[in-house]
């Protein structure tokens, strides 16, 4: 019973960390990265479609993204979606491909991005703590219903705390790496 609770909590915490990792990968850090475009949805024939399903995205240089749509008629739709996004990059197209020149980040913009990164990391920590609280509540309920002994419940709570501490430590490591990446000139 307790092992299942711990396993479930551990899986959910891993998913929260994976989500944070993907979320931070889509944030701009001064270098071109196809992950920056993951959240962009293009209105393609009336259907919101992820950009990476409409085009081939390459990084020929450190500060340049090239988007080559499979359907040439979708170029204007892709351009509009990029302009509407929060990337802050103006696309240029030559009729065949769209080029996104990723500008050097200013010091002020870097500090703003670090604040956003810290906020997202804190949200992930809160998610992990909520998972811990739910697991502890389940263990408490099992003990109250006489499904597990007091000692087993205590061991279960300790194990949940260890998993939580590991998750928070992983988030801190991800945060430090992304912060370093953003502040790097």
C-alpha positions, 0 to 999 in steps of 0.5 A, a space after each residue: 500500500 505505502 510502496 504504491 503511494 511512494 511510487 505514484 508520488 515519485 512518478 508524478 514528481 518526475 513528470 513535474 521536473 520533466 515539465 519544468 525542463 521542457 518549459 525552460 528549454 523553450 525560453 530564449 537564452 541568447 542562442 538559437 534553439 529550436 525549442 524556443 518555437 515549441 509553444 508557437 501555435 500556427 492557425 493552419 487552415 483554421 486549426 491551431 497547429 504546433 509550428 514544429 509540425 508544419 516546418 523543418 526548423 534548423 540552426 545553421 548558426 549560433 544566432 539564427 533559426 531557419 524555418 522551412 515550411 513543408 507547405 509554402 502557402 503557410 509562410 504568412 501564417 507562420 510569420 503571423 504566429 511568430 509575431 504574436 508570440 512572446 519571443 520578441 523576434 521579427 521574422 524575415 522571409 524570402 518566399 521559401 524560408 523564414 529566418 529568425 535572427 536571435 539578437 544578443 540579450 541586454 543585461 536588463 532582459 537577462 535579469 528579467 529572464 532569470 526572474 521568470 526562470 526562478 518563478 517557474 522553478 518555484 512553481 515546480 517546487 510547489 507542485 512537488 510539495 503538493 504531491 508530498 502533501 497528498 501522499 502524506 494524507 493518503 498514508 495518514 488515512 491508511 493508518 487511520 483506517 488501520 490498513 498500515 501500522 504507525 511504524 509503517 506510516 512513519 517510514 512511508 512519510 520519511 520515504 516521501 520526504 526523501 523523494 521530495 528532497 531529491 525532487 527539490 534538489 533536481 529542480 535547484 540544479 536545473 535552475 542553476 544551469 538555466 540561470 547560468 545559461 541565461 546570464 552567459 554573454 
